[in-house]
């Protein structure tokens, strides 16, 4: 089965939500069989909205992943989703993310005011979700945290913990305590995931060598294998489109 059987739509959030929401997206498998896939760590918090028998309408929160895992995309069951940045966890989620490494949990079915009827039109889903998220955000956001995450994402995880701490005006010890308590991993561990994710476009383009931020080729290969479970050449080949995040990247 090829990625041509998969419908993938994506919508960027309004500028006011860009610090909290990475994207809204929809995935649908139009083939008659399930699509095997490998989920690789990408540093995102995902909210999934689904409606299928026998479960009915559900909202599922997926925490952070630090290693690849085998999944399937069932046929004829569209998934609407919201990918959140880490800053959203403290201000939007009703559960602590630290307990959800490599796992997920169900959220109340009325979370963000959504329901089964909202899963028929992607544009309407995005607009309604964005409006509810905007309503939930507090008027004041911790300036240190906002600055920390701005620098972390802008650098694709390549800034050192010390440089991030200095930019945010927050001690590295306090930052690591915050990360461990709220997200279940250290800032450095999360930054490495972002750095890996930033490699995906170059790998899809067939560039199988370190372009920056790696000591040497061996270091580059180890990092790819750690998060994807395969060497760079195999990840770039993406046989049967099984690495779904790589398949969904726009062509260069």
N, C-alpha and C positions, 0 to 999 in steps of 0.2 A: 504494500500500500504506500502511496506517495503523499507528500504534503499537499498535492493538488486536490486531494479528497477532503482536506481540512479548510474550513472557512475561518479566517482570522481577521477581526476588525479591532482597531485601536483608536482611542481618542485621548488627547492630552487634556489635563485639567485646566480650569481657568487660572490665570496668573496668581490670584490671591491664594490658591490652594497648592501651588507648585512646591512649597516646602513640606507638604504633608502627603500629597497624592502624586505618584509617578505616572499612572495612566489608568484609564478605564479600558476594558477589552472584552471581546467575546470570542469563544472558540466553539466550533461545531464540526462534528465528524459526519459527513454526508455519505460515507460508505456504509455497507451493510454489516461490516465486522468491526470489532474494536481495534483501535490503533495503538499498538505498543509504543511506549515512549520512555525516555530516561529524563527525569527531572534533575537538573544540575543546580547547585547553589548559585543564586544571583543577588542575594542581599535584600530581596523584597519580602514584604508581608502581604499575603494574598487573602482577599475575601472572595469567596465563591458563592454565587447565587444560582441555585438549580431547582428544577421542578420536574421530577420524574417518578414513575411508579417503581416500587411501592412506597418509596420514602415520602413522596409529596414535596412540597416547597421547603427548601432548607437554605440556611446561611451557614457557611463553614469558614472558619478562620484557619489559615495555614501559617504556622510560625516559621522561623528561619531554618534553613537547611544548611548543613556544613559538609554534606557528602552526597553523592548521586544516589538516586533511588528509582526503581522501576515502577512505572505507572501505566495506565491505559486510558485512552479517550473513548468512552463508549459511543456507539453509533446513535445518531438521531436524538441526542440529548444535549442541546446547546448549554454552554456554561457562560454566564455573565460574571465578570470579575472586576475587582478594584485592587490595584497594586499600590500599597502604601509605603511611604518612607518611614524610617524609624521614629522621626519626631512625632508621627501620628499615634504611635503606640500609647504614649502617656496621656494624650489628650482625647483620643477617640475610642479606644478599645475598652470594653467592659471587663477584660481579663488581663492578667499580667503575662507578657510574652515569654518571660524567662522559662516558664514551665512547658513551652511548646516547641523546643528544639526538635527537629526531625519529625514533628507531629502536628496535629491540629485539634480543633474542637468545634462543636456546634455553638452558634450564637442564637439569641432569641430570634424567632422568625420575623419579628417586626423591626429588627435592627435597621437603622437609617430610614425607617418608614417605608421600606420596600415590601413587595409582595409578589405572588406568582404572576399577576397581571402585568407587572413591569418588565417581564422577560420576553415580551413580544416585539419590542422596538428598541434597538440599541441606542439611538440618539436620545430618545425619551428617558431611557434608563440612566444615561450619563448625566443629563440635565437634572433629573430628580435627585440622584445620588449626590451630585455636586452641591445642590441647594441644601440638602440635609447636613452634609459635612460642614458647610459654611456656618450653619446655624449652631452646630455643636461646639465649634471651636471657641475657646475663651477669648476675652478681649486682650488679655495679657499673656504673652508667651515668654518663657525664660530666655533672655537675650543670649546668655552663654550657650544654651543648647541650640538655639537657632543658628548662631555663628558656627558652632562646632559642626553641625550637620551640613551647613552650606559649604564649608571648606572640605569636609570629608567627601561629599558627592562631587564637588567641582574638580577635585584632584584624583577622582577614581581610586581613592584609597592609597595613594602613593605618598602622602605626607606622613611624616613620623608622628608618633603619639606626642612627642615633646613639642613639635611645631604646631600641631592642632591645639594643644593645651595653651600655648602662648597666644595663638590667634583668638581663642575663645575667652581668654582671661580666667582660666579654670585649671586647677592643678591636675596633673596626669593621674595622680592617685585617686582623686575624687571622680575623675572621668571613668577610670576603670571600675571603680566601685559602682558607679551609676550603670555602666554597661552590664556588668555581671548581675546586678540586682534586677534590672528591667528587661534585659535581652538574653541572659544566660550564657554570654560569651564575652571575651575581652574586646576592647576597641581594636587592638592589633589583629585579632582573629577576624573581626568583621571587615576591617580594611583590606585584608588579604582576599576576601571573597569579592569585594568590589573590584580589586585589581584583576582578579581572574575574569570576572564578567566583562571588563573593558577589553579583554583580549579576543572576545568572540567575533567581532567584525573582522579583525585581521586574519583570524583562522578561517573564517568563511571565505575570505578572499584568497586563501591558499598561502598566506605568509606564515611559515612554520618555524619562525626563529624569533628570539627575543628582540624587540625593537627598543625597549627601555625598561628601567626599573627591575632588571634581573641581573644577577651576578654573571651568569653564563648560560649556555644552552642546557646544561644538566639541571640547573635550578629551574629554568623555564619548563622543562619536561616534567620535573617532579611536581610543580604546582598544577599543571594541567591534569596530570594523572590523579593527583589528590582530590580534585573537585569534580572531574568528569569520569574517572575510573578507566580512562584510556589515554594513550599517548596522543600528542598533537595531530599527527597524521591521520589517525583513526577518527578523532573528533571532527577534523576538517572534512573528511570524506562523508561523514554523517550518513552512513548507509541506511536506506529505508526511512530517512528523515526521522530517526528515532530520537535525536536530540532536539526536542521541540523548540527550545529557546533559540537554537541556532537556525532552525528552519524558518522561524518567524521573522528573523532579521530581514530588513529590506535589502534587495540586491545592490551591490556596489557598481 
